[in-house]
Amino acid sequence: MVDVEQVVVQGLLTLSVLIDVSGDTNIPSIISAAQTNLEPLGMQVSSAVSEVAETSASHRQTVTVLGAPLTSGAFAHLATAIAETEANIDRIERIASYPVTALELSVSGAELTTLRQRLALLAAAEGIDVAVQQGGINRRGRQLVVMDVDSTVIQDEVVELLARHAGVEAAVRDITQRAMAGELDFEQSLRERVALLKGLPESVFESVFSELRLTPGARTLCRVLTSLGYHVALVSGGFSQVVEPLGRSLGVDHTRANELEVIDGHLTGRVLGTVIDRAAKAQALIELAQEHGIPLHRTVAVGDGANDLDMLAVAGLGIAFNAKPVVRDAADTSVNVPYLDTVLYLLGISREEVEEFDASTGRGNDYPVIN
């Protein structure tokens, strides 16, 4: 006996046994013995003889499929696309049924880049999310997760919340749009927006913090990862006066963000120190990985905007979360459902395991507004 696998689906047991029949093995007698012993137990016996090819570890991939819903038609097209790359689906496991359906497929015989490119096209056409990762032990060893804050961990843009209190929200939004159009770089646009906040009282930070809306699943994601020993960091182009208390409320290890200058209890309209921009975010990930002795291939980055592109590229797994097209195209994979804890499924953590953990700690699903 070379291999054995058993699975139960809706009460129906399937037991598969792989037997080496090389040499003078009497195959009919083996099949007959199996039928004699198993059919009285109500089991049906079938058999096939084939050659088993060894697959290189570098050609074993893990494909995670997310859908809300995930239709049978979309899955059929996915299976066809995998077959067209001359790969084979060795195992399928459901890892979540809500709030999205998530399936994890073990695939052999495909080259990573080829499979990823082919399934990315299918995902866009079918309206599902498909992540393709190198199989093997490295996938289980990721220990650092770095996340953007605005429009990722939270649903808001903090600078716009501050601008609302200053009565300059329209002007700040106009500068943001100019930056997105490429008329301004991030640092220039940040300094222009911050200048409009001059004179706001320091108490505005507490007010803005109370207004933040967590992305559904953000608290669950952070709680599960930290309990498993992952290091979790929030790295933001926003402001430390809001990001730091947010990080404490989520129990994460590190926060990095821009610091607004405050003198005599009021904002001066200036930023202190080096601006956390696109390059600084990537550098933060590198430094945090070095601090904890974690190789870059065991890191994960999650973000939504162009300011996250370098960070996503540096990480072992870059995840675009409800991101702009340019970010989705550049990232290793994308998630386009509004639940941040779906990142857990890409790490091989199932919804059932999350629920067992929550039950053991007396917690439940929590998608609250911070209050």
C-alpha positions as CSV (number, residue, x, y, z in Angstrom):
1,M,0.0,0.0,0.0
2,V,1.6,3.3,-1.2
3,D,-1.1,5.8,-0.1
4,V,-4.5,5.9,1.5
5,E,-7.1,8.8,1.8
6,Q,-10.5,9.0,3.2
7,V,-13.1,11.8,3.0
8,V,-16.7,12.1,4.2
9,V,-19.1,14.4,2.3
10,Q,-22.6,14.8,3.6
11,G,-22.4,11.4,5.4
12,L,-21.0,9.6,2.3
13,L,-17.6,8.0,2.9
14,T,-15.1,7.6,0.1
15,L,-12.0,5.5,0.9
16,S,-9.2,5.5,-1.7
17,V,-6.2,3.2,-1.5
18,L,-3.1,3.3,-3.9
19,I,-1.4,-0.1,-4.2
20,D,1.9,-0.8,-6.0
21,V,1.1,-3.6,-8.4
22,S,4.5,-3.9,-10.1
23,G,6.0,-7.4,-10.6
24,D,3.9,-10.5,-10.4
25,T,1.0,-9.0,-8.4
26,N,-2.3,-10.8,-9.0
27,I,-4.5,-7.8,-9.7
28,P,-7.8,-9.7,-10.1
29,S,-7.4,-11.4,-6.8
30,I,-6.8,-8.1,-5.0
31,I,-10.0,-6.6,-6.5
32,S,-12.0,-9.8,-5.7
33,A,-10.8,-9.7,-2.1
34,A,-11.8,-6.1,-1.7
35,Q,-15.3,-6.8,-3.0
36,T,-15.7,-9.9,-0.8
37,N,-14.8,-7.9,2.3
38,L,-16.3,-4.5,1.6
39,E,-19.6,-5.2,-0.3
40,P,-21.2,-6.9,2.8
41,L,-20.6,-3.6,4.6
42,G,-22.7,-1.7,2.0
43,M,-19.6,-0.3,0.2
44,Q,-19.2,-0.2,-3.6
45,V,-15.8,-1.1,-4.9
46,S,-14.2,0.2,-8.1
47,S,-10.7,0.0,-9.4
48,A,-8.3,1.3,-12.0
49,V,-4.8,0.6,-13.1
50,S,-2.5,3.5,-14.1
51,E,1.0,4.8,-14.0
52,V,1.7,7.3,-11.2
53,A,4.0,10.1,-12.2
54,E,6.1,11.9,-9.7
55,T,5.5,15.7,-9.5
56,S,8.3,18.1,-8.7
57,A,7.6,20.2,-5.6
58,S,8.2,23.3,-7.7
59,H,5.2,22.2,-9.8
60,R,2.8,21.8,-6.9
61,Q,0.5,24.8,-6.4
62,T,-2.3,25.7,-4.0
63,V,-5.2,27.4,-5.6
64,T,-7.7,29.2,-3.3
65,V,-11.1,30.2,-4.9
66,L,-13.5,32.7,-3.3
67,G,-16.9,33.5,-4.5
68,A,-20.1,35.2,-3.2
69,P,-21.6,33.1,-4.5
70,L,-19.3,30.5,-6.1
71,T,-21.4,29.0,-8.8
72,S,-21.1,25.5,-10.4
73,G,-20.5,27.1,-13.8
74,A,-17.7,29.3,-12.5
75,F,-16.0,26.3,-10.9
76,A,-16.4,24.2,-14.0
77,H,-14.7,26.9,-16.0
78,L,-11.9,27.0,-13.4
79,A,-11.4,23.3,-13.6
80,T,-11.2,23.5,-17.4
81,A,-8.7,26.3,-17.2
82,I,-6.5,24.3,-14.9
83,A,-6.6,21.3,-17.3
84,E,-5.7,23.6,-20.2
85,T,-2.4,24.3,-18.4
86,E,-1.8,20.5,-18.4
87,A,-2.2,20.5,-14.6
88,N,-4.2,18.1,-12.5
89,I,-6.4,18.8,-9.4
90,D,-5.3,16.3,-6.8
91,R,-7.5,17.5,-3.9
92,I,-10.4,19.9,-3.3
93,E,-11.4,21.0,0.2
94,R,-14.0,23.5,1.3
95,I,-12.6,25.9,3.8
96,A,-15.5,28.3,4.2
97,S,-19.2,28.4,3.4
98,Y,-19.9,32.0,4.7
99,P,-19.7,34.9,4.5
100,V,-18.2,33.7,1.2
101,T,-17.6,30.3,-0.3
102,A,-13.9,29.3,-0.3
103,L,-12.4,26.2,-1.8
104,E,-8.7,25.2,-1.6
105,L,-7.4,23.1,-4.5
106,S,-4.1,21.2,-4.5
107,V,-2.8,21.3,-8.1
108,S,0.1,19.4,-9.6
109,G,1.9,19.7,-12.9
110,A,1.6,23.4,-13.5
111,E,4.2,26.2,-13.6
112,L,3.3,28.9,-11.1
113,T,3.4,32.0,-13.4
114,T,1.5,30.2,-16.2
115,L,-1.2,29.0,-13.9
116,R,-1.5,32.3,-12.1
117,Q,-1.8,34.3,-15.4
118,R,-4.4,31.8,-16.8
119,L,-6.6,31.8,-13.7
120,A,-6.4,35.6,-13.3
121,L,-8.1,36.0,-16.7
122,L,-10.8,33.5,-15.7
123,A,-11.3,35.2,-12.3
124,A,-12.0,38.6,-14.0
125,A,-14.4,37.0,-16.4
126,E,-16.3,35.0,-13.8
127,G,-16.4,37.6,-11.0
128,I,-14.6,35.4,-8.5
129,D,-11.3,35.7,-6.6
130,V,-8.5,33.1,-7.4
131,A,-5.2,33.0,-5.5
132,V,-2.4,30.8,-6.8
133,Q,0.5,30.2,-4.5
134,Q,3.5,27.9,-4.5
135,G,2.7,24.7,-2.7
136,G,4.8,23.1,0.0
137,I,6.0,24.1,3.5
138,N,6.8,27.7,2.8
139,R,3.0,28.5,2.6
140,R,2.6,27.3,6.2
141,G,5.4,29.4,7.5
142,R,4.4,33.0,6.9
143,Q,4.9,34.9,10.1
144,L,4.6,38.6,9.3
145,V,1.5,40.3,8.0
146,V,1.7,44.0,7.1
147,M,-1.5,45.9,6.2
148,D,-2.4,49.3,4.9
149,V,-5.0,51.1,7.0
150,D,-7.2,53.5,5.0
151,S,-9.7,51.6,2.8
152,T,-8.1,48.3,4.0
153,V,-8.3,47.8,7.7
154,I,-10.9,50.6,7.9
155,Q,-13.5,51.8,5.4
156,D,-12.5,55.4,5.7
157,E,-9.8,57.9,4.6
158,V,-8.6,59.5,7.8
159,V,-7.4,62.7,6.1
160,E,-10.9,63.2,4.8
161,L,-12.4,62.7,8.2
162,L,-10.0,65.3,9.6
163,A,-10.9,67.6,6.7
164,R,-14.6,67.4,7.5
165,H,-13.9,68.7,11.0
166,A,-11.9,71.6,9.4
167,G,-14.6,72.3,6.8
168,V,-12.2,71.7,3.9
169,E,-13.3,68.2,2.8
170,A,-14.0,69.3,-0.8
171,A,-10.6,70.9,-1.2
172,V,-8.8,67.8,0.3
173,R,-10.8,65.5,-2.0
174,D,-9.8,67.6,-5.0
175,I,-6.1,67.3,-4.1
176,T,-6.5,63.6,-3.7
177,Q,-8.0,63.3,-7.2
178,R,-5.2,65.3,-8.6
179,A,-2.7,62.9,-7.0
180,M,-4.6,59.9,-8.4
181,A,-4.5,61.5,-11.8
182,G,-0.7,61.7,-11.6
183,E,-0.5,65.5,-11.3
184,L,1.0,65.3,-7.8
185,D,3.2,62.7,-6.1
186,F,2.1,61.2,-2.7
187,E,4.3,63.4,-0.5
188,Q,3.4,66.6,-2.3
189,S,-0.3,65.8,-2.1
190,L,0.0,64.8,1.5
191,R,1.7,68.0,2.5
192,E,-0.9,70.1,0.6
193,R,-3.8,68.3,2.3
194,V,-2.2,68.5,5.8
195,A,-1.6,72.3,5.3
196,L,-5.4,72.7,5.1
197,L,-5.8,71.1,8.6
198,K,-3.9,73.9,10.3
199,G,-5.6,75.2,13.4
200,L,-7.6,72.0,14.3
201,P,-7.6,71.3,18.0
202,E,-5.7,68.2,19.1
203,S,-9.0,66.8,20.5
204,V,-10.0,66.1,16.9
205,F,-8.0,62.9,16.9
206,E,-10.3,61.4,19.5
207,S,-13.3,62.5,17.6
208,V,-12.1,61.0,14.3
209,F,-11.1,57.7,16.0
210,S,-14.6,57.4,17.3
211,E,-15.9,57.8,13.7
212,L,-13.8,55.0,12.2
213,R,-15.6,52.1,10.6
214,L,-13.7,48.9,10.7
215,T,-13.7,46.8,7.6
216,P,-15.8,43.7,8.3
217,G,-13.6,40.9,9.5
218,A,-10.6,43.1,10.4
219,R,-10.8,42.4,14.1
220,T,-11.2,38.7,13.5
221,L,-8.2,38.6,11.2
222,C,-6.0,40.4,13.7
223,R,-7.2,38.3,16.6
224,V,-6.7,35.0,14.9
225,L,-3.3,35.9,13.5
226,T,-1.8,37.2,16.7
227,S,-3.1,34.1,18.6
228,L,-1.3,31.9,16.1
229,G,2.0,33.8,16.7
230,Y,2.0,35.9,13.6
231,H,3.5,39.3,13.8
232,V,1.0,41.9,12.5
233,A,1.7,45.5,11.6
234,L,-0.3,48.5,10.3
235,V,1.8,50.6,8.0
236,S,-0.1,53.7,6.8
237,G,0.3,56.9,4.8
238,G,-2.2,58.3,7.3
239,F,-1.4,59.6,10.8
240,S,0.1,58.1,13.9
241,Q,-2.3,59.9,16.2
242,V,-5.1,57.8,14.8
243,V,-3.3,54.6,13.6
244,E,-1.6,54.0,16.9
245,P,-4.8,53.8,19.0
246,L,-6.3,51.7,16.2
247,G,-3.4,49.3,16.4
248,R,-3.8,49.0,20.2
249,S,-7.5,48.3,19.8
250,L,-6.7,45.5,17.4
251,G,-3.9,44.1,19.4
252,V,-1.3,44.3,16.6
253,D,2.5,44.4,17.2
254,H,3.6,47.4,15.2
255,T,2.2,50.6,13.7
256,R,4.0,53.0,11.4
257,A,2.4,56.2,10.1
258,N,3.0,59.9,9.5
259,E,3.0,62.2,12.6
260,L,1.1,65.5,12.4
261,E,2.9,68.4,14.2
262,V,0.9,69.7,17.2
263,I,1.9,72.9,19.1
264,D,0.0,74.4,21.9
265,G,-2.8,71.9,21.4
266,H,-3.4,72.7,17.7
267,L,-2.3,71.2,14.4
268,T,0.3,73.3,12.6
269,G,-0.5,72.0,9.2
270,R,2.9,70.2,8.9
271,V,4.2,66.6,9.0
272,L,7.1,65.7,11.2
273,G,9.9,63.5,10.0
274,T,10.1,61.4,6.9
275,V,6.8,60.9,5.0
276,I,5.5,57.3,4.9
277,D,5.1,57.0,1.2
278,R,5.2,54.1,-1.3
279,A,8.9,53.3,-0.8
280,A,8.8,53.8,3.0
281,K,6.0,51.2,3.3
282,A,8.1,48.6,1.5
283,Q,11.1,49.6,3.7
284,A,9.0,49.2,6.8
285,L,8.1,45.6,5.8
286,I,11.7,44.8,5.2
287,E,12.8,46.3,8.5
288,L,10.1,44.5,10.5
289,A,11.0,41.2,8.9
290,Q,14.6,41.7,9.8
291,E,13.7,42.7,13.3
292,H,11.9,39.4,13.9
293,G,14.3,37.3,11.8
294,I,11.6,36.4,9.2
295,P,12.7,35.9,5.6
296,L,10.8,37.9,3.1
297,H,9.2,34.9,1.4
298,R,7.4,34.3,4.7
299,T,5.7,37.7,4.7
300,V,2.3,38.9,3.6
301,A,1.3,42.4,2.6
302,V,-2.3,43.6,2.1
303,G,-3.3,47.0,0.5
304,D,-5.6,48.7,-1.9
305,G,-3.8,51.7,-3.5
306,A,-0.8,52.7,-5.6
307,N,1.0,53.7,-2.4
308,D,1.0,50.0,-1.5
309,L,2.6,48.7,-4.8
310,D,6.2,48.4,-3.5
311,M,5.1,46.8,-0.3
312,L,3.0,44.2,-2.2
313,A,5.9,43.5,-4.5
314,V,8.5,43.0,-1.7
315,A,6.3,40.6,0.3
316,G,6.2,36.9,-0.2
317,L,2.5,37.2,-0.8
318,G,1.0,40.5,-2.0
319,I,-2.8,40.7,-1.6
320,A,-4.8,43.5,-3.3
321,F,-7.9,44.1,-1.2
322,N,-10.8,45.7,-3.1
323,A,-8.1,47.5,-4.9
324,K,-7.8,49.7,-7.9
325,P,-7.1,47.9,-11.3
326,V,-3.4,48.8,-11.4
327,V,-2.9,47.3,-8.0
328,R,-4.9,44.2,-8.8
329,D,-2.8,43.6,-11.9
330,A,0.5,44.0,-10.0
331,A,-0.4,41.9,-6.9
332,D,0.1,38.2,-6.5
333,T,-3.6,37.8,-5.8
334,S,-6.6,40.0,-5.1
335,V,-9.7,39.8,-2.8
336,N,-12.8,41.6,-4.0
337,V,-15.2,40.7,-1.3
338,P,-15.8,43.1,1.6
339,Y,-14.5,40.8,4.3
340,L,-10.9,41.3,5.4
341,D,-10.8,38.0,7.3
342,T,-10.9,36.2,4.0
343,V,-7.1,36.7,4.0
344,L,-7.1,33.8,6.5
345,Y,-8.3,31.5,3.8
346,L,-5.3,32.4,1.6
347,L,-3.1,31.3,4.5
348,G,-4.8,27.9,4.7
349,I,-6.9,28.8,7.8
350,S,-10.5,27.6,7.5
351,R,-13.7,29.2,8.7
352,E,-14.3,26.1,10.9
353,E,-11.0,26.6,12.6
354,V,-11.8,30.3,13.2
355,E,-15.1,29.4,14.7
356,E,-13.5,26.7,17.0
357,F,-11.0,29.3,18.1
358,D,-13.7,31.9,18.8
359,A,-15.7,29.3,20.8
360,S,-12.7,28.5,22.9
361,T,-12.1,32.1,23.7
362,G,-15.8,33.0,24.2
363,R,-15.8,35.3,21.2
364,G,-18.0,35.3,18.1
365,N,-18.0,36.8,14.7
366,D,-17.5,40.5,15.2
367,Y,-17.9,43.1,12.4
368,P,-18.5,46.2,14.6
369,V,-17.9,49.9,14.2
370,I,-15.3,51.0,16.7
371,N,-17.0,52.6,19.6
